[in-house]
Amino acid sequence: MRSAPITVLMVDDHPIFLDGVASALDAMDGMQLVGCASNGQQAIELHGLLKPDVTLMDLQLPDMHGSVAISAIRSQAPGARVIVLTTYEGDAHASQAIRAGAAGYMLKSAVRHDLEETIRSVHAGRRRILPSVACALAEQMHTDALSPREIEVLRLAAVGNTNQKIGDKLGLSEGTIKTHMRNVLAKMQAKDRTHAVLLAMQRGIISMGASGRLPPGLRL
């Protein structure tokens, strides 16, 4: 007697990627895609309705961050098994998703090779985190986290503001901003503010603005 298939809910707002995952799941023995959501609110509602065994969740959704949707799903279904499927490898993204309750974290580029094993592992109650992300998380456990103010200063620096302009925007003196920036460089082990901004973007501590453009001179 064949066991029931593992039911999967897919959450992503890119139709082409959704089609690709749907085709991959269709080719796997014992997998069934039961629903697709294109935003966080729809994901929360569909999860409550469909009660899938496993949910594949993108982080960058139109209406909310994926970790917010994960937290909401887990609040209404504590046993929900969620795998983050994203382009973001940064440890801050991963940490946020894992704190929200994700049991798996993998990159979209690894779907062809790792998706089936990841789904089966998470469905069986195990965690499955991308090795490079797990290493980054372990490394960051031994470094001081940036304070909300330091992140705010770094975010303003990322769009080209001088220390004076950052101070004006935050109602702080230029000297205070310089102190915050020195602390940022020390905590992130960055050579200069440009290096700190790049590291922060790579780790997911800050992100690009709505324009999706970096200031001149910055490259990821």
ABEGO torsion letter per residue (X at the ends): XBBBBBBBBBBBABAAAAAAAAAAAAABBGBBBABBBABAAAAAAAAAAAGBABBBBBABBAABBAAAAAAAAAAABAABBBBBBBABABAAAAAAAAAAGBABBBBAAAAAAAAAAAAAAAAAGBBBBBAAAAAAAAAAAABBBBBAAAAAAAAAAAAGBBAAAAAAAAGBBAAAAAAAAAAAAAAAGBABAAAAAAAAAAAGABBBBAAGBBBBGBBX
